[in-house]
Amino acid sequence: MSLPSLLLVDDSDAILALERAILSGHYSLNTASNGREALEKVKVVQPAAILLDLSMPEMDGDEVLKRLKADPSTAAMPVIIISSEAARAEACLAMGAELFLAKPFRADELLTAVENALANARRRASVGSMSLLRLTVGGLEFAIPLESVRQVILQPTTRPLPLGPAYMSEFFELRGHPVCVLDLARRLEVEHREVVEERKLVIMELDEVLLALSVDAVQDPEEYQASDIERRERVGGSEHGLLRDTLLGMLRAGDRSVPIFEPRAFATQEMLREAVQVLRPAGVERSA
């Protein structure tokens, strides 16, 4: 496994050498000798944490800290202020610094400070994280929580379902249980980009009923941190009509956003109950 990366920022070569000597072997290390260089390297290195001096030429450490915390792409990075100016500690912590370590410091103090900062960052990231399955149909992409997904299979041969609507008019049997197929392309009024044999069925359990979403492609499941997700309360989904209760938020995926839906966004509970009643063994004749 690769080591967590740190960015060491100090205009003193002696301090940088000391920090490297203590942290080498525990972390992957990068250095910067002033604030402007630090901001440039942060974008490239994307470190797990930043060790930041305060008094530096060109740009003080507190200005670097302010800019890091104002940028959404770096706001979550823990910043450890390492300085002899203890009087500035309170102000730095108020601006979002993780810890303040006074110079001179011992080796064990530095190691402990970094360990604590990274542990705190992991703890924050785990709060509000979501395991998601990203799906594509007709060129549209969205995600659903993994907790409701039971399995993903290639679309099998289906039989007609004797009730509408058109986007949920087929079913198949899975281990002896009837499963309705909800064709998301029809539901969303787009065209499938895959032939039937290449489509995927995402089988979910909603209110103790199995339902299969027919989609074109499925990515591997992944856990996304809270920092990757804009929650419903912030994107306005709670005020958007039919999406009121089913839009969970938006996943930041590169330079675009992917909506996260509860699976019941695509089928009502009433429709599922009616389908189950029709699919009882006495209610459906098997085709020859």
C-alpha positions in Angstrom: 0.0 0.0 0.0 1.2 3.5 -0.7 2.0 5.8 2.2 -0.2 8.8 3.0 1.3 11.9 1.5 2.2 15.1 3.5 3.1 18.5 2.3 5.7 20.2 4.5 5.8 24.0 4.2 8.5 26.1 5.9 11.0 28.7 4.7 13.7 27.1 7.0 15.7 24.4 5.4 16.7 23.2 8.9 13.1 22.7 9.9 12.2 20.9 6.6 15.2 18.6 7.1 14.1 17.8 10.7 10.5 17.1 9.6 11.7 14.9 6.8 14.0 12.9 9.2 11.2 12.3 11.7 8.4 11.5 9.2 10.4 9.7 6.5 9.3 6.0 6.3 5.9 6.8 7.7 4.7 9.1 5.0 5.3 10.2 1.4 6.8 13.7 1.7 6.7 16.8 -0.4 8.0 20.2 0.5 7.4 23.9 -0.2 9.5 26.8 1.0 6.8 29.6 0.9 3.1 30.0 0.8 2.6 30.5 -2.9 4.6 27.4 -3.7 2.5 25.5 -1.2 -0.8 26.5 -2.8 0.6 25.4 -6.2 1.8 22.0 -4.9 -1.4 21.3 -3.0 -3.3 21.1 -6.4 -0.8 18.7 -7.8 0.0 16.5 -4.7 -3.4 16.5 -3.1 -1.8 15.6 0.3 -3.5 13.8 3.1 -2.3 16.6 5.5 -0.3 19.8 5.4 2.3 20.9 7.9 2.4 24.7 7.7 4.7 27.4 9.1 3.2 30.8 9.7 5.9 33.4 9.1 7.2 33.0 5.5 8.1 35.3 2.6 5.6 36.1 -0.1 2.6 34.8 1.8 2.1 34.0 5.5 0.8 30.7 6.6 -2.4 32.1 7.9 -3.2 33.5 4.5 -2.4 30.0 3.0 -4.7 28.5 5.6 -7.5 30.9 4.8 -7.3 30.1 1.0 -7.2 26.4 1.6 -10.3 26.5 3.8 -12.2 28.7 1.3 -11.6 26.3 -1.6 -14.1 23.4 -1.6 -11.5 21.1 -3.2 -9.0 21.6 -0.3 -11.3 22.6 2.6 -11.3 19.1 4.1 -7.5 18.7 4.1 -6.2 18.8 7.7 -3.7 21.6 8.3 -1.2 21.4 11.2 0.3 24.8 12.1 3.9 24.4 13.2 5.2 27.7 14.5 7.0 29.4 17.4 4.3 32.1 17.4 2.0 30.5 20.0 0.0 33.8 20.3 -1.4 33.1 16.9 -2.6 29.6 17.7 -6.1 30.5 18.7 -6.7 32.5 15.5 -5.4 29.7 13.3 -7.6 27.1 15.0 -10.6 29.4 14.5 -9.8 29.6 10.8 -10.0 25.8 10.6 -6.5 24.6 11.4 -6.5 21.0 12.8 -3.8 21.4 15.4 -1.1 23.9 16.5 2.3 22.5 17.3 4.8 24.9 18.9 8.5 25.0 17.8 10.8 23.6 19.0 9.1 20.1 18.9 10.1 16.6 19.8 9.9 13.8 17.3 7.2 12.0 19.2 5.1 15.2 19.3 5.3 15.6 15.6 4.4 12.0 14.9 1.5 12.1 17.3 0.2 15.4 15.8 0.2 14.0 12.3 -1.4 10.7 13.4 -4.2 12.6 15.3 -4.9 15.0 12.4 -5.2 12.1 9.9 -7.4 10.1 12.3 -9.7 13.2 12.8 -10.0 13.7 9.0 -10.9 10.0 8.5 -13.5 10.2 11.3 -15.1 13.3 9.7 -15.1 11.8 6.2 -16.8 8.6 7.4 -19.8 10.6 8.8 -22.3 11.0 6.0 -20.4 8.7 3.6 -22.6 6.7 1.2 -22.0 3.4 -0.7 -23.5 3.9 -4.1 -24.1 2.1 -7.4 -23.8 4.3 -10.5 -26.1 3.3 -13.4 -26.4 4.5 -17.0 -29.4 4.3 -19.3 -29.8 6.0 -22.6 -26.8 8.3 -21.9 -28.3 9.4 -18.5 -26.3 8.6 -15.4 -27.5 8.5 -11.8 -26.7 6.6 -8.6 -28.7 4.7 -6.0 -27.7 3.6 -2.5 -26.1 0.2 -2.5 -28.0 -0.9 0.6 -31.2 -1.6 -1.4 -29.4 -3.6 -4.1 -29.5 -7.4 -3.9 -27.6 -8.3 -7.1 -26.8 -7.3 -10.7 -27.4 -9.8 -13.5 -27.5 -9.7 -17.3 -31.1 -9.3 -18.5 -32.7 -12.7 -18.9 -35.7 -13.8 -21.0 -38.8 -12.2 -19.6 -42.6 -12.8 -19.9 -45.4 -10.3 -20.3 -46.9 -8.8 -17.2 -50.7 -8.5 -17.4 -50.9 -4.9 -16.2 -49.5 -1.6 -17.2 -47.8 0.9 -17.4 -45.7 0.2 -20.5 -42.4 0.7 -18.6 -43.2 -2.1 -16.2 -44.9 -4.7 -18.4 -42.5 -7.7 -18.0 -41.4 -10.1 -15.3 -39.1 -13.1 -14.8 -38.6 -15.6 -12.0 -35.6 -15.5 -9.7 -35.2 -18.6 -7.5 -38.9 -19.2 -7.7 -39.9 -15.6 -7.0 -41.5 -13.3 -9.6 -39.6 -10.1 -10.2 -41.1 -7.2 -12.1 -38.8 -5.5 -14.6 -38.9 -1.7 -14.7 -37.5 -0.5 -18.0 -35.8 2.8 -17.1 -35.4 3.9 -20.7 -39.1 3.9 -21.1 -39.7 5.4 -17.7 -37.3 8.3 -18.5 -38.4 8.5 -22.2 -35.0 7.8 -23.7 -33.6 5.2 -26.0 -31.5 2.2 -24.7 -27.9 2.3 -26.0 -27.5 -1.5 -25.5 -29.3 -4.4 -27.1 -31.5 -6.5 -24.7 -28.8 -9.2 -24.3 -26.2 -6.7 -23.1 -28.5 -4.8 -20.6 -28.2 -5.2 -16.9 -30.8 -5.8 -14.3 -30.3 -4.2 -10.9 -32.4 -6.3 -8.5 -33.5 -4.3 -5.5 -35.8 -5.0 -2.5 -38.4 -2.3 -1.8 -40.9 -2.9 0.9 -40.1 -6.6 0.9 -40.8 -6.8 -2.8 -38.1 -7.5 -5.5 -37.9 -5.1 -8.4 -35.4 -5.1 -11.3 -34.3 -1.9 -12.9 -33.3 -2.5 -16.6 -30.3 -0.3 -17.4 -27.5 -0.1 -20.0 -24.5 -0.2 -17.8 -23.5 -0.6 -14.1 -20.2 0.6 -12.5 -18.6 -1.2 -9.7 -20.0 -0.2 -6.3 -18.0 2.4 -4.4 -18.1 4.2 -1.1 -18.1 8.0 -1.4 -17.1 10.3 1.4 -19.4 13.1 2.7 -17.2 15.6 1.0 -18.1 14.1 -2.4 -21.8 14.5 -1.9 -24.1 17.6 -1.9 -27.0 16.6 0.3 -30.6 17.2 -0.7 -31.0 20.0 1.7 -28.4 22.0 -0.2 -29.4 21.2 -3.8 -33.1 21.9 -3.4 -34.5 18.5 -4.1 -36.9 18.8 -1.1 -38.8 21.4 -3.1 -38.9 19.7 -6.5 -42.3 18.1 -6.8 -42.1 14.4 -7.4 -38.4 14.4 -6.4 -39.4 15.8 -3.0 -38.6 12.6 -1.0 -36.5 10.6 -3.5 -33.6 12.9 -4.5 -30.9 12.2 -1.9 -28.4 14.7 -3.3 -25.8 15.1 -6.0 -22.5 13.2 -6.3 -19.6 15.2 -7.5 -18.0 13.1 -10.2 -15.1 15.0 -11.8 -16.4 18.1 -13.6 -20.1 17.1 -13.4 -22.7 16.1 -10.8 -24.6 12.8 -10.8 -28.0 12.7 -9.0 -28.5 10.2 -6.2 -32.0 8.8 -6.1 -33.8 6.5 -3.7 -34.9 3.5 -5.9 -38.6 4.2 -5.1 -38.2 7.4 -7.3 -39.0 5.1 -10.3 -41.9 3.0 -8.9 -44.6 3.8 -6.4 -45.4 1.5 -3.5 -49.0 1.1 -4.8 -47.7 -0.1 -8.2 -45.5 -2.7 -6.5 -48.2 -4.0 -4.3 -50.6 -4.4 -7.3 -47.8 -6.2 -9.3 -47.2 -8.6 -6.5 -50.9 -9.5 -6.2 -51.1 -10.2 -10.0 -48.0 -12.3 -9.9 -49.2 -14.7 -7.2 -48.9 -18.3 -8.4 -52.6 -18.5 -9.1 -52.7 -15.1 -10.9 -50.3 -15.8 -13.8 -50.3 -18.5 -16.3 -47.0 -19.7 -17.4 -46.3 -19.5 -21.1 -45.4 -22.7 -23.0 
